[in-house]
Amino acid sequence: MTTTHEVLVVGGGPVGLLTAAELALAGVDVAVLERRTEPDRTIKAGSVVATAVHAMDRRGLLERGLEVQQRFLAGLLRPTTGRGPRFAGHLAGIPLRLDLMDLPDAGHGPVPMLLAIPQHELEAILLDHATALGVPIHRGLTTTDVVESASGVTVATDRGEWTASWVVGADGGRSVVRRAVGVGFPGTDPEITGRQALVDLADADGLEFGWQHGPHGVWCVGPQPGRILTVEFDGPPADRDAPVTAEELEKSLQHVSGTQVRVTAVHSATRWTDNTRQVDAYRHGRVLLAGDAAHVHPPFGGQGLGLGLSDAMNLGWKLAAVVRGQDPESLLDTYDAERRPAAAAVLDLTRAQVALMRPDPKTIALRRFVGDALATRPGATAAARLLAGPEVHAPIAQPGDDPLVGRLAPETVLDDGRRLAEVARDGRWTRVVTAEGPASDERTTVVRGPRAMLVRPDGVCAARR
């Protein structure tokens, strides 16, 4: 039996769920195929960057995210000694001082530059969002092949075939979709082994809170109770998929920190590497790639999760417009043009961080100079802006256009007191005009001000006059 939809999204993680939700919001018949039988609760990212936070705001999801953040932050550990400065994130394991950061909101109102939220909690929010929009989530389906034709795509699974006019591969770094259609995935091979876990520790008094560098690697304790992270520079793991044991974590901690501890329980654990790659093409005929299926890198600061969610916002409205016959298929080529530079910037940033973490004498000396720079207001501010994720910069501006074209539209308060993001939650284009501006058949929002602008469904300013 073959099941047919207009679009199939392979992969039911955060990126796949948001992509499907964006399509459903635009009236597209879309379904999600997911290998796992239950949502993934493995410890992964603990935050999302600014562009993803803006996306949540535009779809009415930020309030719930902020509630999760409040609960999450209330349970975090704090250093127990001294009254030193507060830290907000790190660059290559070098803590960044919050009091040195000069971060205006850049016109985006109450939206924070970072949202502290565990990835599985964000996935739960997106799952509820997609389900509320009527997206069917089919779990326990392993995709085995993807075959394109001139008119559609067939997805083979271990439980039958599915067909669609279009397929989005959001099935992770080892994407079956990407491999099936033959899209290249060039980059640099892994050289390190990272481990992250939530554990119960005994005899851990010698492990200092926060990020630390040692002669054999890097480690971090906290800020979640029981969270530990290690980075070793002796090659990638022999088996990334084998369960991470208490003994393995004890050995890794002792190797990098020189402190012997006992791990009495492992609640969640994962391995990762510095494997860093980006696809040759985000589109292959009727197949599009998003999230880790399109780009992978070391998991620092929720950068990869933020990239993937921004992929979903960029792709969703474009694919919907093509499916509904409102725009030609060539619109989908702009997805690659707009998202590739953002991913390339994050790949470079994470490569640089791994390089700065190395324990050799030359890197130690370099890290000392970088640390001194980050301890200044300009340095801390610049680092914070980098870690907030790449700015949206769609290359759509023409000579003479306003500098805002191609960037996220600034937050605007309307005459009725609502914010622009609140008006845009239906996923449609928005024309923002002054009180004296012309009427339009398009949805028109009235504000006070000297200019008018056209805002895309993903929040990007498409025109300003």
Buried (B, 14 or more C-beta within 10 A) or exposed (E): EEBBBBBBBBBBBBBBBBBBBBBBBBEBBBBBBBBEEEBEBEBBBBBBBBBBBBBBBBBBBBEBBBEBBEEBEEEEBEBEEEEEEEBBBBBBBBBBBBEBBEBEEBEBBEBBBBBBBBBBBBBBBBBBBBBEBEBBBBEEBEBEBBEBEEEBBBBBBEEEBBBBBBBBBBBBBEBBBBBBBEBEBEBEEBBBBBBBBBBBBEEBEEBBBBBBBBEBBBBBBBBBEBBBBBBBBEEBBEEBEEEBEBEBBBBBBBBBBEBEBEBEEBEBBBBBBBBBBBBEBBBBBBBBBBBBBBBBBBBBBBBBBBBBBBBBBBBBBBBBBBBEEEBEEEBBBBBBEBBBEBBEBBBEBBBBBBEBBBBEEEBEEBBEEBBEBBBEEEBBBBBBBBBBBBEBBBEBBEEEBBEBBBBBBBBBBBEEEEBBBBBBEEBBBBBBBEEEBEEEEEEBBBBEEEEBBBBBBBBBBBBBE
